[in-house]
């Protein structure tokens, strides 16, 4: 009996093309109200918990949730080994 090995390729026409998967990451951009330094953090940490952040530049402690300038969903394209092969903006989450 001949068995086929499982493959990470799908047939499309006569060519074999890799199956791409993706991972999504909900991100918030915040800005230090004192010096203007921008930070990118996971949205669960910023928007959901509302954690305070210590600015690495001016040492000011500020509430990240009150200083969100943007929130978006990033899409990471992954190759057959699970390695990142590309990143793009999937969706803006602020009105």
Secondary structure as GFF3:
##gff-version 3
##sequence-region A 1 95
A	DSSP	beta_strand	9	12	.	.	.	ID=ss1
A	DSSP	beta_strand	15	18	.	.	.	ID=ss2
A	DSSP	beta_strand	21	31	.	.	.	ID=ss3
A	DSSP	beta_strand	38	42	.	.	.	ID=ss4
A	DSSP	alpha_helix	43	43	.	.	.	ID=ss5
A	DSSP	pi_helix	44	48	.	.	.	ID=ss6
A	DSSP	beta_strand	52	54	.	.	.	ID=ss7
A	DSSP	beta_strand	61	63	.	.	.	ID=ss8
A	DSSP	three_ten_helix	65	67	.	.	.	ID=ss9
A	DSSP	beta_strand	68	78	.	.	.	ID=ss10
A	DSSP	beta_strand	84	92	.	.	.	ID=ss11
###
